[in-house]
Amino acid sequence: MGIIETLQEENRQLRRDFEEFLAYVTDYIESIDDEIKGYTAASKYTGVSARQLRRLVEAGSLPFKKHGRSVSFSRKDLIEYKHSRRLVKV
């Protein structure tokens, strides 16, 4: 086996290793669901007032978790809410 063939085989192995690593990292990132804690932080993230967020929570329109007296929101849920508020141009 010559030098070129050896390098090509090493390159193929590195590509396989990289693809496995990429799949692992992608799965890991998808499994993480960061939380945004409090109405103020969620308000800054969504561009909606804290008062409006409280109304949405009370109406059951926005999922949240309660931690004693404080609340937290899933970043994924807030992103979905932000996208749902966008106006469609005609």
Z-matrix of the N, CA and C atoms (Angstrom, degrees):
N
C 1 1.439
C 2 1.536 1 107.64
N 3 1.310 2 115.06 1 130.19
C 4 1.458 3 119.92 2 -177.14
C 5 1.517 4 112.12 3 -85.20
N 6 1.299 5 114.46 4 178.14
C 7 1.453 6 121.05 5 -178.26
C 8 1.531 7 110.75 6 -64.37
N 9 1.321 8 117.23 7 -42.10
C 10 1.468 9 120.58 8 -178.50
C 11 1.516 10 111.12 9 -63.19
N 12 1.326 11 116.72 10 -44.16
C 13 1.459 12 119.95 11 179.27
C 14 1.524 13 111.14 12 -64.03
N 15 1.323 14 116.71 13 -39.27
C 16 1.461 15 121.12 14 178.56
C 17 1.528 16 110.34 15 -62.69
N 18 1.331 17 116.22 16 -45.62
C 19 1.462 18 120.29 17 178.78
C 20 1.523 19 111.66 18 -63.98
N 21 1.326 20 116.89 19 -39.49
C 22 1.461 21 120.28 20 178.65
C 23 1.526 22 111.03 21 -63.55
N 24 1.335 23 116.36 22 -41.71
C 25 1.466 24 120.29 23 178.55
C 26 1.535 25 110.77 24 -65.11
N 27 1.329 26 116.99 25 -41.60
C 28 1.462 27 120.46 26 177.21
C 29 1.530 28 110.46 27 -62.96
N 30 1.326 29 115.99 28 -39.37
C 31 1.463 30 120.91 29 178.57
C 32 1.531 31 110.53 30 -63.36
N 33 1.319 32 117.80 31 -42.93
C 34 1.470 33 121.24 32 178.30
C 35 1.528 34 110.65 33 -62.60
N 36 1.338 35 115.99 34 -41.67
C 37 1.468 36 119.91 35 179.51
C 38 1.527 37 110.68 36 -64.98
N 39 1.319 38 116.64 37 -42.08
C 40 1.464 39 119.98 38 177.94
C 41 1.520 40 111.14 39 -62.65
N 42 1.323 41 117.62 40 -39.48
C 43 1.467 42 120.93 41 177.76
C 44 1.529 43 110.89 42 -63.28
N 45 1.332 44 116.80 43 -43.37
C 46 1.471 45 120.00 44 178.15
C 47 1.525 46 110.55 45 -61.86
N 48 1.341 47 116.02 46 -44.96
C 49 1.461 48 120.24 47 178.98
C 50 1.532 49 111.17 48 -61.54
N 51 1.331 50 115.95 49 -42.35
C 52 1.455 51 119.93 50 179.79
C 53 1.522 52 111.16 51 -64.87
N 54 1.312 53 118.10 52 -42.27
C 55 1.469 54 121.40 53 179.41
C 56 1.520 55 111.09 54 -63.40
N 57 1.330 56 117.66 55 -39.02
C 58 1.463 57 120.86 56 176.34
C 59 1.530 58 110.40 57 -64.46
N 60 1.325 59 115.86 58 -44.09
C 61 1.464 60 120.68 59 179.03
C 62 1.527 61 111.20 60 -63.04
N 63 1.312 62 116.49 61 -43.42
C 64 1.461 63 121.16 62 179.20
C 65 1.528 64 111.03 63 -61.65
N 66 1.321 65 117.32 64 -42.03
C 67 1.462 66 121.06 65 177.87
C 68 1.534 67 110.48 66 -63.23
N 69 1.322 68 116.35 67 -41.15
C 70 1.464 69 120.80 68 178.60
C 71 1.527 70 110.94 69 -62.38
N 72 1.328 71 117.22 70 -47.89
C 73 1.460 72 121.76 71 -178.73
C 74 1.528 73 110.56 72 -64.30
N 75 1.319 74 116.98 73 -41.99
C 76 1.463 75 120.89 74 179.35
C 77 1.523 76 110.81 75 -61.33
N 78 1.322 77 117.30 76 -45.77
C 79 1.466 78 121.05 77 177.96
C 80 1.526 79 111.18 78 -61.55
N 81 1.326 80 116.11 79 -40.85
C 82 1.464 81 120.66 80 -179.32
C 83 1.524 82 110.60 81 -64.29
N 84 1.312 83 117.15 82 -46.73
C 85 1.459 84 121.00 83 -178.54
C 86 1.522 85 110.74 84 -63.77
N 87 1.325 86 117.25 85 -39.66
C 88 1.461 87 120.39 86 178.94
C 89 1.519 88 112.01 87 -66.66
N 90 1.336 89 117.16 88 -28.03
C 91 1.464 90 120.16 89 -178.51
C 92 1.526 91 112.12 90 -78.90
N 93 1.324 92 117.18 91 -18.38
C 94 1.463 93 121.04 92 179.97
C 95 1.523 94 108.69 93 -82.06
N 96 1.299 95 115.50 94 128.05
C 97 1.462 96 119.88 95 176.44
C 98 1.523 97 107.19 96 -125.18
N 99 1.313 98 115.47 97 89.52
C 100 1.459 99 120.15 98 -179.41
C 101 1.510 100 110.32 99 -60.35
N 102 1.304 101 114.80 100 146.01
C 103 1.452 102 119.73 101 177.65
C 104 1.517 103 109.46 102 -111.02
N 105 1.305 104 115.09 103 145.97
C 106 1.456 105 121.69 104 174.48
C 107 1.515 106 105.96 105 -107.06
N 108 1.321 107 115.63 106 122.99
C 109 1.457 108 120.70 107 -172.62
C 110 1.523 109 111.22 108 -97.74
N 111 1.320 110 114.66 109 125.40
C 112 1.456 111 121.70 110 173.94
C 113 1.521 112 113.88 111 93.37
N 114 1.324 113 113.41 112 155.35
C 115 1.463 114 120.13 113 -179.42
C 116 1.527 115 111.62 114 -67.80
N 117 1.330 116 116.78 115 -37.03
C 118 1.461 117 119.89 116 -177.06
C 119 1.522 118 111.14 117 -64.42
N 120 1.333 119 117.22 118 -47.10
C 121 1.463 120 120.92 119 179.77
C 122 1.526 121 111.05 120 -64.85
N 123 1.328 122 116.38 121 -40.75
C 124 1.468 123 120.23 122 178.74
C 125 1.517 124 110.37 123 -66.72
N 126 1.315 125 116.57 124 -34.37
C 127 1.455 126 121.25 125 177.96
C 128 1.523 127 110.86 126 -64.48
N 129 1.315 128 116.47 127 -45.32
C 130 1.466 129 120.67 128 177.80
C 131 1.526 130 110.92 129 -63.19
N 132 1.315 131 116.34 130 -37.17
C 133 1.469 132 120.65 131 -177.44
C 134 1.529 133 111.74 132 -70.85
N 135 1.325 134 116.64 133 -38.69
C 136 1.470 135 119.79 134 -174.94
C 137 1.524 136 113.73 135 -95.19
N 138 1.322 137 117.04 136 -20.95
C 139 1.454 138 119.56 137 -175.89
C 140 1.529 139 112.26 138 81.27
N 141 1.315 140 116.15 139 14.64
C 142 1.462 141 122.62 140 178.59
C 143 1.526 142 106.86 141 -110.27
N 144 1.306 143 117.03 142 144.01
C 145 1.466 144 119.86 143 -178.43
C 146 1.535 145 110.79 144 -63.80
N 147 1.330 146 114.44 145 153.60
C 148 1.464 147 119.79 146 177.35
C 149 1.523 148 110.61 147 -61.14
N 150 1.322 149 116.24 148 -35.29
C 151 1.467 150 120.80 149 178.40
C 152 1.529 151 110.92 150 -62.38
N 153 1.333 152 116.35 151 -43.36
C 154 1.466 153 120.24 152 178.69
C 155 1.524 154 110.68 153 -65.90
N 156 1.323 155 117.51 154 -38.15
C 157 1.470 156 120.26 155 177.39
C 158 1.527 157 110.46 156 -62.45
N 159 1.327 158 116.80 157 -41.50
C 160 1.474 159 120.08 158 177.08
C 161 1.530 160 110.75 159 -59.81
N 162 1.327 161 115.71 160 -41.70
C 163 1.469 162 119.40 161 178.08
C 164 1.523 163 111.09 162 -62.69
N 165 1.313 164 116.52 163 -42.43
C 166 1.470 165 120.32 164 179.47
C 167 1.524 166 110.90 165 -63.23
N 168 1.321 167 116.25 166 -40.24
C 169 1.470 168 120.74 167 178.63
C 170 1.523 169 109.82 168 -65.15
N 171 1.319 170 117.03 169 -46.42
C 172 1.465 171 121.18 170 -179.83
C 173 1.528 172 111.64 171 -62.26
N 174 1.325 173 116.79 172 -34.47
C 175 1.470 174 121.07 173 -179.96
C 176 1.530 175 111.63 174 -80.37
N 177 1.330 176 116.99 175 -9.73
C 178 1.456 177 120.27 176 -178.74
C 179 1.515 178 112.92 177 79.67
N 180 1.321 179 117.30 178 16.71
C 181 1.468 180 121.70 179 -177.88
C 182 1.521 181 113.18 180 -87.46
N 183 1.324 182 116.91 181 -14.61
C 184 1.460 183 120.93 182 -177.47
C 185 1.523 184 109.05 183 -132.74
N 186 1.327 185 118.01 184 117.59
C 187 1.466 186 120.59 185 179.64
C 188 1.533 187 111.19 186 -64.55
N 189 1.307 188 116.42 187 145.68
C 190 1.462 189 122.09 188 179.02
C 191 1.520 190 109.36 189 -153.87
N 192 1.319 191 115.44 190 168.15
C 193 1.461 192 121.42 191 173.65
C 194 1.513 193 107.20 192 -122.69
N 195 1.311 194 115.25 193 139.61
C 196 1.459 195 120.55 194 -179.76
C 197 1.526 196 108.31 195 -102.96
N 198 1.324 197 115.48 196 130.66
C 199 1.467 198 122.69 197 177.87
C 200 1.528 199 107.23 198 -124.18
N 201 1.327 200 115.89 199 87.77
C 202 1.461 201 118.87 200 -175.55
C 203 1.520 202 109.56 201 67.32
N 204 1.340 203 115.77 202 -116.29
C 205 1.461 204 119.98 203 179.50
C 206 1.529 205 112.29 204 -94.79
N 207 1.312 206 117.63 205 -8.72
C 208 1.463 207 120.02 206 -177.95
C 209 1.528 208 110.63 207 -104.51
N 210 1.311 209 115.24 208 164.88
C 211 1.457 210 121.43 209 179.80
C 212 1.527 211 109.02 210 -126.78
N 213 1.323 212 115.34 211 159.63
C 214 1.458 213 120.57 212 173.14
C 215 1.520 214 107.95 213 -139.33
N 216 1.318 215 114.17 214 154.04
C 217 1.451 216 121.51 215 -177.82
C 218 1.515 217 109.29 216 -123.76
N 219 1.299 218 116.30 217 143.66
C 220 1.456 219 121.25 218 174.64
C 221 1.520 220 108.50 219 -72.10
N 222 1.321 221 116.28 220 132.25
C 223 1.463 222 120.49 221 178.08
C 224 1.525 223 110.19 222 -57.94
N 225 1.328 224 116.42 223 -37.90
C 226 1.471 225 121.32 224 179.38
C 227 1.532 226 110.47 225 -61.83
N 228 1.339 227 116.97 226 -44.31
C 229 1.467 228 120.21 227 179.61
C 230 1.520 229 111.42 228 -64.54
N 231 1.334 230 116.63 229 -38.88
C 232 1.463 231 119.59 230 179.18
C 233 1.526 232 111.29 231 -67.86
N 234 1.323 233 116.98 232 -37.73
C 235 1.464 234 120.44 233 177.03
C 236 1.521 235 109.78 234 -63.21
N 237 1.330 236 116.82 235 -44.42
C 238 1.464 237 120.31 236 178.33
C 239 1.522 238 110.79 237 -61.67
N 240 1.342 239 117.07 238 -39.25
C 241 1.456 240 120.15 239 178.59
C 242 1.528 241 110.50 240 -65.35
N 243 1.338 242 116.46 241 -43.22
C 244 1.465 243 120.04 242 178.66
C 245 1.528 244 111.02 243 -59.50
N 246 1.322 245 116.41 244 -42.99
C 247 1.472 246 119.88 245 -179.87
C 248 1.519 247 111.54 246 -67.50
N 249 1.310 248 117.83 247 -33.14
C 250 1.458 249 120.84 248 -178.92
C 251 1.533 250 111.62 249 -71.12
N 252 1.333 251 116.94 250 -21.81
C 253 1.463 252 120.80 251 -179.05
C 254 1.520 253 113.38 252 -84.84
N 255 1.315 254 116.97 253 -13.55
C 256 1.464 255 119.81 254 -177.11
C 257 1.518 256 111.09 255 -65.27
N 258 1.308 257 114.68 256 139.96
C 259 1.448 258 120.12 257 177.09
C 260 1.524 259 109.67 258 -86.73
N 261 1.301 260 115.60 259 140.50
C 262 1.465 261 120.32 260 178.02
C 263 1.516 262 108.28 261 -90.79
N 264 1.334 263 116.05 262 127.37
C 265 1.471 264 119.82 263 178.68
C 266 1.509 265 109.45 264 -78.48
N 267 1.317 266 115.50 265 138.42
C 268 1.462 267 121.43 266 -179.51
C 269 1.498 268 109.99 267 -104.82
